[in-house]
Amino acid sequence: MIYSCLIVDDNEIERDAIEMHVKKIPSLKIVAVCEDGMEAASILSNTSVDIVFSDIDMPEISGTTLLKTLKNKPLFIFITSFSQYAAESFDLDALDFIVKPATFERLLKATNKAIEYIELRKHVLQAPQEIPKELDKGDDYFFFRETKGITKLNYSDVVYIESMGDFSKIYTGSDKHIILVGLKNLEKQLPEFFSRVHKQYIINVNHISTIASHEVHLSHNFNVPISANNRQELLDRVIDKKTLSRFKK
């Protein structure tokens, strides 16, 4: 299946580079390449697209303002030189955030995530399913609904969870599952040994191998990003209590 997309960037060199990468992805069809947010807003007011690859820091209309003003919102993948925009981007439910320079591999990963989300959303619209509002945190397992039915999973088997907008993707050591619950809502229902480390990720702290400056290494060779604030919170709440000290108090 072919998915339509639009590219927005006020920098000609970076805009051309993104267009070059996107053209290599067979599942994407470029509807327009825009020089600024004003041009993109004009096109999006009359044309439906699936995915928008947009810069953020642009004159007159920024990428985030563009997203806010759209009535029918496509999936937004922000591409910017300024990592400080990440929090605002995810608060606006942008699907992904890429720091420039955007490599082909990173754009492809974001595109695959967007396509997966689009197909999941179609399934939900065709067959809406009721999601339990509360989990019993006293148990060592939980149930969730997915396309093949109701699945039982042990908390201990969950390595990490990734946000996909209205959905979440649960990773175990050998499999992954899509749960039709957003990460924000899911976070409220999980036991204490799950910790938010990024706007898009929750980890099971029992699977931590190493905590680096900007990412957490987990069991089964998984790596997820960690923000500075979440890193400090994780250290204070969990890690420091389990760290061996040179001197016993």
GIHU-V82983 format. One record per residue. N is the residue number from 1. RES is the residue in one small letter. SS is DSSP state (@ for helix, = for strand, . for the rest). PSI is psi in whole degrees, -180 to 180 (999 if undefined). Layout:
# GIHU-V82983
<<N	RES	SS	PSI> <N	RES	SS	PSI>>
This chain:
# GIHU-V82983
<<1	m	.	146> <2	i	.	135> <3	y	=	135> <4	s	=	147> <5	c	=	163> <6	l	=	141> <7	i	=	133> <8	v	=	120> <9	d	.	133> <10	d	.	-7> <11	n	.	117> <12	e	@	-43> <13	i	@	-46> <14	e	@	-35> <15	r	@	-44> <16	d	@	-37> <17	a	@	-43> <18	i	@	-43> <19	e	@	-41> <20	m	@	-44> <21	h	@	-46> <22	v	@	-36> <23	k	@	-19> <24	k	.	-9> <25	i	.	108> <26	p	.	-28> <27	s	.	-4> <28	l	=	142> <29	k	=	121> <30	i	=	120> <31	v	=	-41> <32	a	=	153> <33	v	=	116> <34	c	=	145> <35	e	.	-16> <36	d	.	176> <37	g	@	-32> <38	m	@	-46> <39	e	@	-41> <40	a	@	-43> <41	a	@	-40> <42	s	@	-44> <43	i	@	-43> <44	l	@	-19> <45	s	.	-21> <46	n	.	-11> <47	t	.	132> <48	s	.	128> <49	v	.	159> <50	d	.	-43> <51	i	=	139> <52	v	=	123> <53	f	=	111> <54	s	=	138> <55	d	.	165> <56	i	.	-52> <57	d	.	90> <58	m	.	153> <59	p	.	150> <60	e	.	-64> <61	i	.	114> <62	s	.	169> <63	g	@	-41> <64	t	@	-38> <65	t	@	-40> <66	l	@	-47> <67	l	@	-43> <68	k	@	-34> <69	t	@	-14> <70	l	.	134> <71	k	.	-53> <72	n	.	102> <73	k	.	123> <74	p	.	177> <75	l	=	130> <76	f	=	131> <77	i	=	110> <78	f	=	139> <79	i	=	114> <80	t	=	161> <81	s	.	-9> <82	f	.	104> <83	s	@	-19> <84	q	@	-13> <85	y	@	-5> <86	a	@	-47> <87	a	@	-47> <88	e	@	-39> <89	s	@	-47> <90	f	@	-29> <91	d	@	-28> <92	l	.	6> <93	d	.	31> <94	a	.	143> <95	l	.	-33> <96	d	=	165> <97	f	=	118> <98	i	=	129> <99	v	=	130> <100	k	.	151> <101	p	.	137> <102	a	.	117> <103	t	.	162> <104	f	@	-42> <105	e	@	-41> <106	r	@	-39> <107	l	@	-39> <108	l	@	-42> <109	k	@	-45> <110	a	@	-39> <111	t	@	-45> <112	n	@	-38> <113	k	@	-42> <114	a	@	-44> <115	i	@	-42> <116	e	@	-42> <117	y	@	-44> <118	i	@	-45> <119	e	@	-37> <120	l	@	-42> <121	r	@	-39> <122	k	@	-44> <123	h	@	-42> <124	v	@	-40> <125	l	@	-33> <126	q	@	-34> <127	a	.	75> <128	p	.	139> <129	q	.	143> <130	e	.	133> <131	i	.	131> <132	p	.	140> <133	k	.	-18> <134	e	.	140> <135	l	.	145> <136	d	.	104> <137	k	.	-9> <138	g	.	-19> <139	d	.	163> <140	d	.	14> <141	y	=	169> <142	f	=	164> <143	f	=	151> <144	f	=	159> <145	r	=	136> <146	e	=	-179> <147	t	.	-33> <148	k	.	-4> <149	g	=	-151> <150	i	=	126> <151	t	=	140> <152	k	=	136> <153	l	=	137> <154	n	=	138> <155	y	@	-39> <156	s	@	-22> <157	d	@	-15> <158	v	=	122> <159	v	=	-51> <160	y	=	168> <161	i	=	134> <162	e	=	137> <163	s	=	141> <164	m	=	51> <165	g	.	-113> <166	d	.	-10> <167	f	=	171> <168	s	=	147> <169	k	=	120> <170	i	=	126> <171	y	=	129> <172	t	=	-177> <173	g	.	-23> <174	s	.	-2> <175	d	.	173> <176	k	=	149> <177	h	=	146> <178	i	=	125> <179	i	=	136> <180	l	.	52> <181	v	.	134> <182	g	.	156> <183	l	@	-38> <184	k	@	-44> <185	n	@	-38> <186	l	@	-38> <187	e	@	-35> <188	k	.	-18> <189	q	.	-6> <190	l	.	154> <191	p	.	171> <192	e	.	-24> <193	f	.	8> <194	f	=	137> <195	s	=	136> <196	r	=	124> <197	v	=	-6> <198	h	=	160> <199	k	.	-27> <200	q	.	3> <201	y	=	140> <202	i	=	136> <203	i	=	156> <204	n	=	113> <205	v	@	-21> <206	n	@	-11> <207	h	@	8> <208	i	=	131> <209	s	=	-51> <210	t	=	143> <211	i	=	112> <212	a	.	-173> <213	s	.	-42> <214	h	.	5> <215	e	=	161> <216	v	=	129> <217	h	=	125> <218	l	=	171> <219	s	@	162> <220	h	@	24> <221	n	@	30> <222	f	=	141> <223	n	=	134> <224	v	=	150> <225	p	=	154> <226	i	.	134> <227	s	.	161> <228	a	@	-44> <229	n	@	-45> <230	n	@	-33> <231	r	@	-46> <232	q	@	-40> <233	e	@	-41> <234	l	@	-42> <235	l	@	-45> <236	d	@	-42> <237	r	@	-33> <238	v	@	-56> <239	i	@	-46> <240	d	@	-32> <241	k	@	-19> <242	k	@	9> <243	t	.	131> <244	l	.	138> <245	s	.	149> <246	r	.	-35> <247	f	.	130> <248	k	.	127> <249	k	.	999>>
